[in-house]
Structure formats: structure tokens, C-alpha cells
Amino acid sequence: MSYKVNEIKISYQENRSTSKAVTIKSSKDAAALIFKHWNQDTIAVQESFKVLLLNNANKVKGIYQVSTGTISGTLVDIRILFAVIIKSLSVGVILTHNHPSGKLLPSEADKQLTQKIKRAASFFDVKVLDHLIITPNGDYYSFADECIII
């Protein structure tokens, strides 16, 4: 009797040298970078969730869009988020999502999601350095600056 199963391949390829990558030194650096890479045609229309993937020197390995939702919310699949984090061998992350309404304050759901991700990250020795809320005009709210992430 022959058993056939799927072969699983896991890979990550750097197209740019991390020695030349942007270094994140503050929430302002992260917010400016993520805003620059946000689709300006949709930032005021629908909520999306992205993650900045960082190495040990806080150099950006990449940005990954985890989900796109509606005008008032987006669902984040933790399994997909961590598949990307682990696959890219990232040791630090900055979570980001936009509020199309322009409201800067996090909802209770935003806070709970951040804590859930932070707890999961601790199992993989990954640091959740911040969670940024970006608005269509470029303003941002930093969970780290407001001491919500400890």
C-alpha cells in the first residue's frame, strides 16, 4: 500500500541586504515608514492590518499585509501572522492598522488583540515593540508611547 502526502517547504528570501535596511528608532520612524507604504487610495476606505518585521538591530526586513477588512474593522488570523513572523526569522515586530474614520484612540478590541499577539509572541521569543494606529492624514497613535504595551 502506497501512502502519498504533501511535501511542506518553508522558505524566506531576502532581496535586499539588511545592512542597507531602514532602522526603526522610534514610533515616529515606524509610522512614517508604514504610512509611506500604505495604499493611499484605500487608507480612508477600509481597515487593514500590517506587520513590520524586524531583525535584532531593529532593521526592517519587510512589511506584510495580514488582512484587509471593512470600513470599521478587519480580522487578524494569528496563525497567518506568526507563519510570516517565523518564516522571516524576525525577532521583533511592530503591529499596525489603520482607522479610516481618522479616530486615533484604540478600541477595546484593538487592545485585546495586541495582548493576544504579545502573549503568543512570547512563546517564540519575538518582541512586540509597538502597535500603531494610522489615520488617512498621516497621524498615528503608538501603544508603546502611551504605555499600553509593557
Secondary structure, DSSP 8 states (H G I E B T S, - for coil): --------------SS-GGGS-B--SHHHHHHHHHHTS-TTTTTTS-EEEEEEE-TT-BEEEEEEEEE--SS-----HHHHHHHHHHTT-SEEEEEEE-TT---S--HHHHHHHHHHHHHHHTTT-EEEEEEEE-TTS-EEETTTTT---
